[in-house]
Amino acid sequence: MPKTKVAITLEKETVTLLDRLVKSAVFPSRSHGIQVALEEKLERIGHSRLARECAKLDPKIEKSLAEEGIAEDLSKWPEQPPAHRAPSTSRILPSPSGTTRPPICPT
């Protein structure tokens, strides 16, 4: 993705913390650290906006919309085949010494 160069002003404390992260190899550069921090903040803002919009929805109306036509649709769905089961290993198995022992992983 093409990048655009911008100039920003930051508090000295923020730059000091950012420089520590660059020095400890958390980020390869100040620019990358600022870009990651800004992207994460923008993503959180987007998620909080989604949460605010969802809070405006009426759960009863949303449920009725989701279930609209479901009874009709269910009659058209194919029946599920029975689940596959592994053969039973619950019998007593002979051990190499000739004595019998229960299976290691009974089902």
C-alpha positions in Angstrom: 0.0 0.0 0.0 1.4 3.5 -0.8 2.5 5.5 2.2 2.2 9.2 2.8 4.8 11.1 4.9 3.3 13.2 7.7 4.9 15.3 10.4 3.5 15.0 14.0 4.2 16.5 17.3 4.4 14.2 20.3 5.1 14.7 24.0 8.7 14.1 25.0 7.6 11.2 27.3 5.8 9.5 24.4 8.9 9.7 22.2 11.1 8.4 25.0 8.8 5.3 25.5 8.7 4.8 21.7 12.5 4.9 21.5 12.7 2.3 24.2 10.4 0.0 22.2 12.5 0.5 19.1 15.8 -0.1 21.0 14.3 -3.3 22.5 13.3 -4.4 18.9 9.6 -4.3 19.5 9.4 -2.1 16.5 12.0 -1.6 13.7 11.5 2.2 13.7 9.6 5.0 15.3 7.6 5.3 12.1 6.5 1.7 12.3 5.7 1.9 16.1 3.5 5.0 15.5 1.8 3.4 12.5 1.0 0.2 14.5 -0.3 2.2 17.5 -2.5 4.4 15.2 -3.9 1.4 13.3 -4.8 -0.4 16.6 -6.5 2.8 17.9 -8.5 3.2 14.7 -9.5 -0.4 14.8 -10.7 0.0 18.5 -12.7 3.1 17.5 -14.3 1.1 14.7 -15.2 -1.7 17.1 -16.7 0.6 19.7 -18.8 2.3 16.9 -20.1 -1.2 15.9 -20.9 -1.9 19.6 -22.8 1.5 19.8 -24.7 0.7 16.7 -25.6 -2.8 17.9 -26.8 -1.4 21.2 -29.4 0.6 19.3 -31.0 -2.6 17.9 -34.1 -4.1 19.4 -33.3 -7.8 20.3 -36.9 -8.9 19.8 -37.1 -7.4 16.3 -33.7 -8.8 15.4 -34.7 -12.2 16.6 -37.9 -12.2 14.6 -36.0 -11.1 11.5 -33.4 -13.9 12.0 -36.1 -16.5 12.5 -38.3 -15.2 9.6 -38.9 -18.2 7.3 -36.9 -20.6 9.4 -39.7 -23.1 9.9 -40.2 -23.2 6.2 -36.5 -23.5 5.5 -36.1 -26.4 8.0 -38.5 -28.6 6.0 -36.3 -28.2 2.9 -33.0 -29.1 4.6 -31.6 -32.6 4.0 -31.6 -34.9 7.0 -28.2 -35.4 8.7 -26.6 -38.8 8.3 -25.9 -40.6 11.5 -22.5 -39.8 13.1 -19.7 -42.3 12.3 -18.6 -44.3 15.3 -15.4 -46.2 15.7 -15.6 -49.9 16.5 -15.7 -50.7 20.2 -12.5 -51.6 21.9 -14.1 -52.3 25.3 -13.1 -56.0 25.4 -10.2 -57.2 27.5 -7.0 -57.5 25.4 -4.2 -60.0 26.1 -0.9 -58.5 27.1 2.4 -59.6 25.7 3.0 -61.6 28.9 -0.2 -63.6 28.4 -2.3 -61.9 31.2 -5.3 -59.9 30.3 -5.6 -56.2 30.8 -8.3 -53.6 30.0 -7.8 -51.5 26.8 -5.7 -48.3 27.2 -8.4 -46.0 25.8 -11.8 -47.6 26.3 -14.7 -45.9 24.4 
